[in-house]
């Protein structure tokens, strides 16, 4: 293995440590933000807020951190390495300008559509009126956050990961501050509190974009958005993005389908039946189901966002670099390492959260308007969600492996099939009385597991064997260690009894479970444990030299 490839790979994997640390801090503040909203209660009003907040985030996933970034990073990397910094700067400015123009028009169309919808079918429904109000206040965030994501992708290509990982902290802090202000001025009005939080979302977007533009300027990549002239790389980005957009759309359709299903099938004070072509169908879900499912989702994605998504974000530019050079040896080795670390983290956190789901939900969410019955539903959804944690952790890495080779069609085909399966299963299971809201935890685990397995098989044919046996052995060791952790946590819960305080169960269970997993992995001589531990050691002089060499290598082409 060549020295240059080794230095680059190690530098990017060390960057994953920085991203993980900042993402952890962001997730902590995000959890505080979610707690403040969930504590308002699981009602139709908080459901309306969560659906409205989903809309700008849907476009962020499509045009920001998802498809556009995946199409932009390989082209930007090629342009920088082959043509130099000035051409890369012009490409970034052009991409930002076109993105801002397109999303501004799309935002106005969405707002007009919402107004027409509420005028035609919901003029007398306060729940729909508040949904449009909340969405209208937060829609500008759609444009701002997508520009932030694109500019952050350029920073990632140059090995700068800190601000992109820290930017969500700004949003979380603004929303938390808005909640405190609203409680102080309007303590008895949930409507006023949620409206104030909505306004803080757009304010946070302005601050985030200002910060990333300042950082680009300091790096010599000052990119004032412009529409013309259109750079040659834009065509490549659009051609790569088009099929990927459809694929990501299928994935996001699943999320949109979840929100639509929960909104349509949840009973409220206006009606408990749904009229479809003259047929009265009983609504199987209760009001507030959106808040309960989102609460479970936030807890499930907390560890995934801390490590797996951070690892995927850090390794994507590296995979793109190797794919651009045709260096399959380093690409396969980096992909194998990332997959092993993701599976280890997924099994450890998934099993741990499954065993401690009840105490965790009660400790974090069981306050103020969030009742014991709400917490019980959230716990069930969470437990089914974390069963598929290994797949959720692997998915961003596998998709980025395809995107690094500018192959967006294969993930598109797989996503299309899985989306159809997803929606079919949700509709089938949500009407089963014994399942109900738990369908929104069961179905993602099943479909993401199948998705990852199919992608693994296709990728193996594409780039050759990338250590499947080594990955399987790693998964087996992690499963054994997770089993030992589960047994100890089960014994702890039995000793404490059902009446134990949630804080005590979590305070004892989390460190005990983590310690048992680490001990078991050590006894099994799992190499992944050593790789994780090395990531948190202070950099040696040799590592610092390697990192500086990497900077020199990547900055020589101006």
PyMOL commands that set and color helices and strands:
alter all, ss='L'
color gray80, all
select helices_A, chain A and resi 3-38+44-64+67-83+85-121+126-138+140-157+162-185+190-218+232-265+289-325+328-355+357-365+372-387+389-404+409-430+436-463+468-496+502-523+527-535+541-554
alter helices_A, ss='H'
color red, helices_A
select strands_A, chain A and resi 273-276+279-282
alter strands_A, ss='S'
color yellow, strands_A
deselect
rebuild
show_as cartoon
